């Protein structure tokens, strides 16, 4: 873990939807760079992102973003001035061009000077490789391009804290690769919180990873620390090991097993995904999987 | 000014135009056919037109980009109020046209029927603001419109006699009914304004 001054500092965040506990006493500190947020569906990732993006208030707990507390109207305003948010399902006004839409978001972000704002809009559209199609209507753009328009809208105004909710969902491998480059670039000099189901995204992009399950943080550490959770707990065999937590046939025909290996098992190199699976496997029994 | 220009383009003008056209069609049909409606028929047509206008306004706060623009510094209340302000002059002109299309001989008191139309519009906007506040729906318009339609059908059927709203122009209860319409318009306007600001916190201990 880094000792940099935290951009985001949250303690005891809880949120219920009726009887469903969406967030359960979540505390975290985010520092500059890309932090990955992993977890199964319903783990509370999107809820946490929405709370930190001030889109929905928590029931309990508090947090600050770049020193501002969104618990007051003025504080929330200050947080929002420093925030970029890409939701899971962005949604657009389809008759707007890419430029007009990002400009619209820039206006809502209080970029008042028209000339400077237009320069900023052109900059972020260039940054996400949409400079050539900025005059094209959003309804004429592909899914990947629309996702990049949404990223440009999040980036406009150069926010210090960027919240990205599964930005690579539905993108083909080439688009995902391009998005990784963009997110890596966005993480230079600012704090990015990236929710994803893709462990490869986390392994390639993030200096830190948080694993959530059932609304709570189950792991908080570096990708290497998460991978190390699986050290000595991954092995190969010719048959699926019935004692394994998870096991699957690989392309070479052998089985890759994750769990508690039997004596004499042939160890295999662990991956971040193995560590993630093991943390999740323990999520039901312990809430103290926090890395030191 | 840029904010107004951008918000202008986010207003669902097509839906509003369709609702407006439908309202004009409702009141204009007797004129087009040369019929001379009785005063109760004219009142019914005007109420129908007001309802179609309200149905159009139910879509005013629909915003497909709602989730992306949720955490922006420009407050939601400001954006909603500006949308309503942009539409208001056109709604007023449309209502004037609706009134002019009705035969003056059978037209009910303009103040009273206009108050009814204002109350229906305020109700539609308040319901839309409530839907935006309570749900994550980016386009709550269809649900709000359906609710308004249901209220318009059930209201006259279920309202107690002492609280009658839909009375005839010659009815001695007309003035009292329109005091109720005024209360309804004011209450829904206040409710809509209360729903506009985004909450800073939620109720605890649930």
Interface residues (C-beta under 8 A of the other chain):
Chain A: X15 X16 X18 X50 X53 X54 X55 X57 X58 X59 X60 X70 X71 X72 X73 X76 X77 X79 X80 X81 X83 X85 X86 X87 X88 X89 X90 X91 X92 X93 X94 X95 X96 X100 X101 X103 X104 X105 X107 X108 X109 X110 X112 X114 X117 X150 X153 X154
Chain B: X2 X3 X6 X9 X10 X63 X64 X65 X66 X67 X68 X69 X70 X71 X72 X73 X74 X79 X138 X199 X200 X201 X202 X203 X204 X206
